[in-house]
Amino acid sequence: MAESPLPQSADLPIKSKERQKRSPAGGLPSGPREVSRAVPLVKRLLEERFGKTTLRGLSEKLGLDDVTPQLLSSSIAGNGAKRVRLAIAQALGEDADVLWPMARH
């Protein structure tokens, strides 16, 4: 029986598998992420109700003209002003305690 010869260095790929998976620009995989991050409940409900919009656009739709995007963002996360969280809860038709169980209302 004739044995197959061992592969010579010319037959082996130059790049490792890890390098082949990375994109040349940033070194990150070029394919889509397999595991997506969970979208917080309040943000998901706001996107369902008002569509994808900027924080400024969302504050206008909520009638919060005097609220900065930073305050709106922190309020969506449950750390902002109580009045803003209550306005968001009212616009969504939900109880603020359900949307932000750890915040004081």
N, C-alpha and C positions, 0 to 999 in steps of 0.2 A: 504494500500500500504506500502510495506517495503521500507524504505529509505536506500540508500547505506551509509555505515559508512564513516566518514571522513578518509582520508589517515593518517596512523600513521607515525611517524618519520622514521620507518624502511622501509616504502614504498617509501620515497622521495629520490631522488639522493643526494649524498653527495656533489658532485662538482656542481658548478653553470654552466650555459650554457656558460658563458664567458670563464671559465677555460677549458671547454671541447673543445673549438675551438682552443685553443693555443697548440703549440707543447711543449713537455716537455723540449727540449733543450734551445730554445731561447725565448720562450714565444710569438712567432709570429704565426699567422695562418698557418696551414700546406698546405692549398689549394692554387691554383694559384691566383695571383692578378686579380681582376675583371677589374680594370681600369689600362691600361698601360700608361706609360708616352710617350708623343710624342717624336719621334726622330727628331732632328733638320734636316733641309733640306740638308745642305751641307754634314753632316755625312751620311744621307740616300743615297745621290747621290754617295758618295765615296764608300759606301758598295756595291751599285748596280754595279758600274763600276769595282772596284778592288776586290770585295769579302771581307769577314770579315778577317781582318789582324791586326797585331799590328801597333802601330804608327811608329816604326822603319821600318817595312816592307813597310808601306805606303809611308814613305819618300823615300825609295829606289825606289819604283815603280814610284814615281813622279819625280825622278831624283834630289832630294834635299838631297844630301849626307852630307852636312855641317849643317843640321838642326836637332836640338835636339827634342826628343819627346815632351818636354814641349812647345817649340816654335810652333811645328806643331799643337799641341792640342789647344793652344790659338789662332792660326791663323784660324783653322777650326771654332772656336767659334766667330771669327771676331775681336779678340783683338790683334792678333800677328802682325808680320812684314808684311808690304805691299807686298814685293816681294814674300813672301810665299803664301799669299792670291791670288796674281795674277797667280802664278804657279798652284795653285789648280784650279782656275777658268779656266785657259787655258786647263788643263788636262780634265776637265769636259765639256769643250766646251760651257761654260756659261759666261755671263758678270759678273764681280766682283760686280758691283752695284746691280745686281739682287740677288746674293747670300748673300751679306752683305749690305743691304740698309743703315744701320746706320754708316758704316765705310767710311773713306775718301779714295778715290782712285785717 
